Amino acid sequence: MNIFTYLPSEYSPEELEKRWDEYTSPARFAGNDDTLDLIFSATRRGNRIKLVRRAGTTHEPYAAVFRGRIVADKNGSALKGVFTKSIADYVITAIIISIAAMMRVYAESRGSDLYTTNVLLALCIVGGMLLLMNYRRTKRKYVEFMSSVTGKDIGLYRSRREMKNDETNGD
């Protein structure tokens, strides 16, 4: 399983950086573009890029974050990166899991039954893992936007039903 997302483009790296700046410009958030109105927030420092789907400048907990680079490719350039969560989300999840673990240690020191605290700890760990996952549908929304920047739609993260519909429609 490849954790990197790779979106090729026929543009040069410099041209792709200009297109990135144009498509993620704050001027597009002011109601000028229905697809970007308070949905995506992006930054670029050199060839490093970051794309977050959220409302304006607010922090939405557990929102997906695409962190990547604009890299040169043999046919032009590409966006290459990974989907993560914000660092604050990882810290919050670690604090919640550590509180549950401390409750288990306290219950064990008192000599109580550990069944309930073990279930609580397991639920916290599973819940934390689910909150920190980026799902296919979320990734697809990011890739659809980034494909408009690169000018090439390669159909990443589409469902089987969508791929089957494309095959039957001849797309």
Secondary structure as the mmCIF struct_conf table of DSSP 4:
data_model
#
loop_
_struct_conf.conf_type_id
_struct_conf.id
_struct_conf.beg_label_comp_id
_struct_conf.beg_label_asym_id
_struct_conf.beg_label_seq_id
_struct_conf.end_label_comp_id
_struct_conf.end_label_asym_id
_struct_conf.end_label_seq_id
STRN STRN1 THR A 5 SER A 9
BEND BEND1 GLU A 10 TYR A 11
HELX_RH_AL_P HELX_RH_AL_P1 PRO A 13 TYR A 23
TURN_TY1_P TURN_TY1_P1 THR A 24 THR A 24
HELX_RH_3T_P HELX_RH_3T_P1 PRO A 26 PHE A 29
TURN_TY1_P TURN_TY1_P2 ALA A 30 ASN A 32
TURN_TY1_P TURN_TY1_P3 ASP A 34 ILE A 39
STRN STRN2 PHE A 40 ARG A 45
TURN_TY1_P TURN_TY1_P4 GLY A 46 ASN A 47
STRN STRN3 ARG A 48 ARG A 53
BEND BEND2 ARG A 54 ALA A 55
TURN_TY1_P TURN_TY1_P5 GLY A 56 THR A 57
HELX_LH_PP_P HELX_LH_PP_P1 THR A 58 GLU A 60
TURN_TY1_P TURN_TY1_P6 PRO A 61 TYR A 62
STRN STRN4 VAL A 65 ASP A 73
TURN_TY1_P TURN_TY1_P7 LYS A 74 ASN A 75
STRN STRN5 GLY A 76 THR A 84
HELX_RH_AL_P HELX_RH_AL_P2 ILE A 87 ARG A 110
TURN_TY1_P TURN_TY1_P8 GLY A 111 GLY A 111
BEND BEND3 LEU A 114 LEU A 114
HELX_RH_AL_P HELX_RH_AL_P3 TYR A 115 LEU A 131
TURN_TY1_P TURN_TY1_P9 LEU A 132 LEU A 132
HELX_RH_AL_P HELX_RH_AL_P4 ARG A 136 THR A 150
TURN_TY1_P TURN_TY1_P10 GLY A 151 GLY A 151
TURN_TY1_P TURN_TY1_P11 LEU A 156 TYR A 157
HELX_RH_AL_P HELX_RH_AL_P5 ARG A 160 ASN A 169
TURN_TY1_P TURN_TY1_P12 GLY A 170 GLY A 170
#
